[in-house]
Amino acid sequence: MNNQTRQPATRAELEALETELVKREQKLVADLQGTHDKDLEEQAIERQTDEVWDALLIQTRNELAEVRAALLRLQ
């Protein structure tokens, strides 16, 4: 969870955030597994974008781990 945003206060808010993060993770993984253009110049641009998606995927997975840890603490 980003320290700059308000922390979810309730279990329901944490569960909603978990659902949102799982959807984001699935979309990023799907985008990264897509095929690249056959044109080498276009492929180079796509691969640069892949680096951004990789970083976003790592961030999303870190946030998801934090949310899940918070949910475990609430049990």
Secondary structure as UniProt FT lines:
FT   TURN            3..4
FT   HELIX           11..33
FT   HELIX           40..74
//
